[in-house]
Amino acid sequence: MCAVTRVLALLLWVPWQALLGAPLAELSGDQRFLIFLSNNLEFTRKIKGDVAALQHVVCDTFQLCKEEELLLLRQDLSIAQVPMERCQGRSFQAEACFSQIREGLRTYQSSLDAILELLPGHAALVESLQLDAANLSSNIQHQLQMEDLSLATVTYPTEARSPLPAFSSHFHHQVGSFFILADFQRFLETAYRALRHLAHL
């Protein structure tokens, strides 16, 4: 398994401690991969900041700020979950993990339509986030292609956006948007911590 396959398959491992014991010392001499890490570390930080900015807008506008106060409402909402089981543990399958990362980014790109509908005054920021999610997915795919992995032969057709969650009220729409952003932030934080750790090996 090449260096890039080993690392990208670890990007979303949970728990985080699994990374600490990973045999990754050989990556230190891969200059191309280090550039990939550096570029996408900065890119992920930028996306995280934009998501945080929208979280502040939701907090200030709707007084929805603390997740623990809203957990009971979540079970009544149709919020898409991002499966990551193929990216966990030492028996993961790399190609399946990459597919889940890409699928997760597509899910969030689509789910952000709910935020766009709720906060039309912040359309530019939301649309920028959607584009960034697509570009981050493309960055991963491009790196895999550069390594000439079998995954490079896979093409992903343009798909119609998933329908917006069927919120039963405007309040549920607000709460649902809160959780979409919270979930996306956690997803990005996991990837960011992995990239930062690997960049300092």
Disulfide bonds with the S-S distance in Angstrom:
Cys59-Cys65 1.87
Cys87-Cys97 2.14
